[in-house]
């Protein structure tokens, strides 16, 4: 009996490893005409995320995911049980998924210059300071990560 259980466990190891190594799937709601949203999606894909895009706008999904309107940006996403609002860097999304805090998700309100998708030569390689906010269940926020900016 022990030998059969051991063989079964060994046979399931590749399945468990494949499941554990699956890249996170990010669903993104955005306007079909938004260039910076498209660039943000490309950045996530280069970072190893699987991205599904819905070009239907994001206001309805922002409300459904309980992101306060004051924290709004040009796109809204969902990864696992979390909402992602705006130009959140991939490293912060990975940290969120690793740490698993009790929260609604992350937000970068507005469209700060230098955030992913709002960066590069089109923006003179500038980076304004901005915060990635952790959105709590009650809608309050705390700073999850700070980007100091550069000129």
C-alpha positions in Angstrom: 0.0 0.0 0.0 2.8 2.4 0.9 4.6 1.7 -2.4 1.5 2.4 -4.4 1.0 5.7 -2.6 4.6 6.6 -3.1 4.3 5.8 -6.8 1.1 7.9 -7.1 2.8 10.8 -5.4 5.8 10.6 -7.7 3.5 10.5 -10.7 1.7 13.6 -9.6 4.8 15.7 -9.0 5.2 16.9 -12.6 1.5 17.9 -12.6 1.9 19.9 -9.4 5.1 21.5 -10.6 3.4 22.5 -13.9 0.5 23.9 -12.0 2.7 25.8 -9.6 4.8 27.3 -12.4 1.8 28.5 -14.5 2.2 32.2 -15.2 -0.4 34.5 -13.6 -3.3 35.5 -15.8 -4.2 39.2 -15.8 -7.5 40.2 -17.2 -7.5 43.9 -18.4 -10.4 46.2 -19.2 -9.5 49.3 -21.2 -10.5 51.5 -24.1 -9.7 50.1 -27.5 -8.0 53.4 -28.4 -5.7 53.8 -25.4 -2.0 53.6 -26.4 -0.5 53.6 -22.9 -2.8 50.7 -21.8 -1.5 48.7 -24.8 2.1 49.4 -23.7 1.3 48.4 -20.1 -0.2 45.1 -21.4 3.0 44.5 -23.4 5.2 45.2 -20.3 3.2 42.6 -18.3 3.5 40.1 -21.1 7.3 40.6 -21.3 7.4 40.1 -17.6 5.8 36.6 -18.0 2.2 37.3 -17.3 -0.5 35.9 -19.5 -2.9 38.8 -20.4 -6.5 38.7 -21.6 -7.7 42.1 -22.9 -11.2 43.4 -23.0 -11.6 46.5 -25.1 -14.8 47.6 -23.5 -13.7 50.4 -21.2 -13.0 50.0 -17.5 -15.5 52.1 -15.5 -18.0 49.2 -14.9 -15.2 46.8 -14.0 -13.6 49.3 -11.6 -16.9 49.5 -9.8 -17.5 45.7 -9.8 -14.0 45.2 -8.3 -14.7 47.9 -5.6 -11.9 50.3 -6.6 -13.0 53.8 -5.4 -13.5 56.2 -8.4 -11.0 58.6 -6.8 -8.3 56.0 -7.4 -9.2 55.6 -11.1 -6.9 55.4 -14.1 -7.3 54.4 -17.7 -7.4 50.6 -17.2 -8.6 48.2 -14.6 -7.3 44.6 -14.2 -7.9 41.5 -12.2 -5.3 38.9 -11.2 -6.4 36.1 -9.0 -8.6 37.6 -6.3 -7.1 41.1 -6.6 -8.0 44.3 -8.6 -5.2 46.2 -10.2 -6.0 49.8 -11.2 -3.8 51.8 -13.5 -0.1 51.7 -14.3 1.1 49.3 -11.5 4.6 47.9 -12.1 4.8 44.1 -12.7 7.1 43.7 -9.7 4.4 45.1 -7.4 1.8 42.7 -8.8 4.2 39.8 -8.2 4.8 41.0 -4.6 1.0 41.3 -4.0 0.6 37.7 -5.3 3.5 36.5 -3.1 2.5 38.3 0.1 -1.3 37.8 -0.3 -2.5 40.6 2.0 -6.2 40.9 2.8 -7.1 43.7 0.4 -9.0 44.7 -2.7 -5.8 45.2 -4.7 -3.4 47.8 -5.9 -3.8 51.2 -7.6 -1.7 53.8 -9.2 -4.3 56.7 -9.5 -4.1 58.9 -12.6 -1.4 58.4 -15.1 1.9 59.4 -13.6 4.7 60.0 -16.1 7.4 57.3 -15.7 5.0 54.5 -14.5 4.9 51.5 -16.8 3.2 52.4 -20.1 3.7 56.1 -19.3 7.5 56.0 -19.7 10.3 55.9 -22.3 11.3 58.3 -25.1 7.7 59.4 -25.7 7.9 61.0 -22.2 11.5 62.3 -22.5 12.5 59.3 -20.2 11.1 61.3 -17.3 9.8 59.8 -14.1 7.6 61.7 -11.7 7.4 60.5 -8.2 4.3 58.2 -7.6 2.9 55.7 -5.1 1.5 52.3 -5.6 -1.4 52.1 -3.1 -2.7 49.0 -1.4 -6.5 49.3 -1.4 -8.0 48.0 1.8 -11.4 46.3 2.0 -13.0 49.5 3.3 -11.6 51.6 0.4 -8.8 53.2 2.5 -5.3 53.0 1.2 -1.7 52.7 2.4 1.5 53.0 0.4 2.6 49.6 -0.9 5.6 51.0 -2.8 7.0 54.4 -3.6 8.8 55.5 -6.7 10.8 58.6 -6.1 11.1 59.8 -9.7 14.0 61.2 -11.6 14.6 64.0 -14.2 
